[in-house]
Amino acid sequence: ICPMPRKPIYPPGAAKPLAPYTPAIELNGVVYLSGQIALTADGELVNTSIEEETTQVMENLGVLLRAAGLTYSDLVKVTIFLSDMAHYGTVNTVYGSYFTGDPPAREAVAVKGLPRGANVEISGIAGR
């Protein structure tokens, strides 16, 4: 059996990557989503509140998922990076509102710093 080639996914209208990475890559029906921060399509960071920042991050994940022909319900694993665990509850509330059924497996960790001074970054793995 010959494996399928990896397929890079660059959503139209999305913010350009800040570093040398591909926003998402599909391999054998699994889509790997690079970590998303709260950048708008024009490259501005949304950080007026943790709620708005988390919403923008989740919307950015949604752009990647839709570009791959998937939805939030196709996520199977998510990692949430936080600048401070004090944001945990608020991030959970916003994050949880994107799922109607069983949410994906995940972990949430506090890190020393995130790109552009962001407070939240979320990466994921989705499957067909």
Disulfide bonds with the S-S distance in Angstrom:
none
